[in-house]
């Protein structure tokens, strides 16, 4: 599950997750997508770049 707010600065980031995921899946560079969405802080960007959907892995069990 993607976090609603950034753990460090508290900025609301969950509203951008679906668009980010779709655009990266279509082949756009993550850097360009984050710049276009207005995610400028490095603390917020690290959440997008390092997030792994664990719910899909755990739902099998």
C-alpha positions as CSV (number, residue, x, y, z in Angstrom):
1,X,0.0,0.0,0.0
2,X,1.4,3.4,-1.0
3,X,1.6,5.9,1.9
4,X,-0.8,8.8,1.9
5,X,1.8,11.3,3.1
6,X,5.5,11.6,2.9
7,X,7.1,10.2,6.0
8,X,9.6,13.1,6.3
9,X,7.9,16.3,5.2
10,X,4.2,15.3,5.5
11,X,3.3,16.3,1.9
12,X,0.3,14.6,0.4
13,X,1.7,12.3,-2.3
14,X,-0.8,9.4,-2.7
15,X,-2.9,11.4,-5.2
16,X,-0.1,11.1,-7.8
17,X,0.6,7.3,-7.3
18,X,-1.8,5.9,-10.0
19,X,-0.7,8.4,-12.7
20,X,3.0,7.8,-11.8
21,X,2.6,4.0,-12.0
22,X,0.7,4.1,-15.3
23,X,3.1,6.5,-17.0
24,X,6.2,4.5,-15.9
25,X,4.6,1.3,-17.1
26,X,4.1,2.9,-20.5
27,X,7.9,3.5,-20.7
28,X,8.4,7.1,-19.5
29,X,11.5,7.8,-17.3
30,X,10.6,8.1,-13.6
31,X,12.6,11.3,-13.3
32,X,10.5,13.0,-16.1
33,X,7.2,11.8,-14.6
34,X,8.1,13.1,-11.1
35,X,9.2,16.4,-12.5
36,X,6.0,16.7,-14.5
37,X,3.8,15.8,-11.5
38,X,5.6,18.5,-9.4
39,X,7.2,16.1,-6.9
40,X,10.4,18.2,-6.2
41,X,11.5,17.2,-2.7
42,X,14.0,14.3,-2.6
43,X,12.2,12.8,0.4
44,X,9.0,12.5,-1.6
45,X,10.8,11.3,-4.7
46,X,12.5,8.4,-2.8
47,X,9.1,7.0,-1.8
48,X,8.0,6.8,-5.4
49,X,11.2,5.4,-6.6
50,X,11.6,2.8,-3.9
51,X,8.0,1.6,-3.4
52,X,7.2,-2.1,-3.9
53,X,3.7,-3.3,-3.9
54,X,3.9,-6.0,-1.2
55,X,0.1,-6.5,-1.0
56,X,0.3,-8.4,-4.3
57,X,3.0,-10.7,-3.0
58,X,1.3,-11.3,0.3
59,X,-2.3,-11.8,-1.0
60,X,-1.3,-15.3,-2.4
61,X,-0.9,-16.6,1.1
